[in-house]
Amino acid sequence: MSTPEDEERLSPLAQRWPRASKFLLSGCAATVAELATFPLDLTKTRLQIQGEAALARLGDGARESAPYRGMVRTALGIVQEEGFLKLWQGVTPAIYRHIVYSGGRMVTYEHLREVVFGKSEDKHYPLWKSVIGGMMAGVVGQFLANPTDLVKVQMQMEGKRKLEGKPLRFRGVHHAFAKILAEGGIRGLWAGWVPNIQRAALVNMGDLTTYDTVKHYLVLNTPLEDNIMTHGLSSLCSGLVASILGTPADVIKSRIMNQPRDKQGRGLLYKSSTDCLTQAVQGEGFMSLYKGFLPSWLRMRSVQCDGRR
C-alpha cells in the first residue's frame, strides 16, 4: 500500500512544483518568442536612437550615417549593410533579460495576489487588483532585469557604430557586462532604470486594463464568444494602448542607455530622463518620442498572443 509520500514522489512534476513548472514553461515560451520577434526589437531600437539632436553638442551629428526610413527599410538596410544574422545582434542578453524579468514579475505578482491583496469573499480577483499587482510586478521585474536590458541596447547599436567608423565597444556579452561594471560600478549597470520601470508600469497598465475591457465588451455586445478571435482582437487593442503609453519612456530609456560616457561612467548627452525628454522634444519635435512605434506594437502583440495562449 502506497503512502502519501510515495504518491507525491510519483506524481507529475507539474503537480509537485506547480510554480517552478509554470516558470520553466513560461521561460521556454519567452525564449522562443524572443528569437522569433527579436528583429523587430532591433529595428525598433535603431529607429529610436537615430537623429538624436543632443549629438550636435558633441559634434557627432555629421558622422551619423544615412537615417533609416520606416520599419521595413530599416530591416532591409541592416541586412544589406551588415548581414542577415545581424538582425539578431544582442539576442543573448535579451534572452537573459526575459528570464530575469519573467521570473521577478511572476514571483512578485503571485506574492501580491496571495499575500498582500488576496481574493474577495466570493473568491473573485477584481480587475483593479490585477492592474495594480501587474504594474508593481512589472516594475520589480524590470528593475531586476535592467543590466541585461542595458547590454542588449548597447549591443544592438554596435553594427551602426561600425558603419559610422566608430570603434566597437564590446567583444561579446560577458565583456560588455565586465566593461560596464569596471567603468561605472554597480550603479552603471542600472543606467536608464527610471524610464525603464516607467515603461514597464505603463505597458502593464495599458495591457491589462484594455485586454479585459475589450474582451468583456466583445463577449457581451457582439456575437463573438470567448474564443481565439476574441482573444486576438483583445490582444490587438491592448498592445496598441500599451505601445501608445509605453513608447515615449522606451525611447528615453534606449537613448540614455546608449549614450556615450566618460571614464567614470557618467553620461555625456543627458543628465536625467527629464533632460533627455526635453532635448528630444525641443530638438526633434514631440513625435520623436514615438520613433519605432510600429515594430514595438507588432512585437508586443506577438509576445502577448504567445503568452496568453
Summary of the structure (lengths in Angstrom):
residues: 309
radius of gyration: 21.3
end to end distance: 40.0
largest distance: 80.8
contacts: 971
relative contact order: 0.13
helix: 78%
strand: 1%
